[in-house]
Amino acid sequence: MKVVVALGSNKNQEENIRRAQKCLMEIFPNIVFDAPVWTKPVGIVSDLFLNCLGRMETMKQEAELITIFKEIERSMGDSHANHQQGFVWIDIDLIELDGRRIKNIIWQ
């Protein structure tokens, strides 16, 4: 299945995006990332976000992908409590799965 993921961070942005990409590449060796882009925050007061998209093919199902992404987020210190304070260490979202839109991204 073809998969599109979105990564975003507003805290130690460049380092956290690189770390998340590395974690994803260890699990999904065929993932390819677009160049990261700086964006203004939407709906929260915070530093700029650094965002990027990743594209890959996998046989993993939607629930398993989301679980993997959440595990990476937790391993990098991200939490709901951080988000409530406006800090996003890393956010990894499943955007498309086999051409089906799962989630819209607001920074594009």
DAVEN-V198548 format. One record per helix or strand. SS is the DSSP state (~ for helix, > for strand). FROM is the first residue (numbers start at 1). TO is the last residue. If there is no record, write none. Layout:
SS/FROM/TO ; SS/FROM/TO
This chain:
>/2/9 ; ~/13/27 ; >/32/33 ; >/37/39 ; >/49/57 ; ~/62/75 ; ~/80/84 ; >/91/97 ; >/100/101
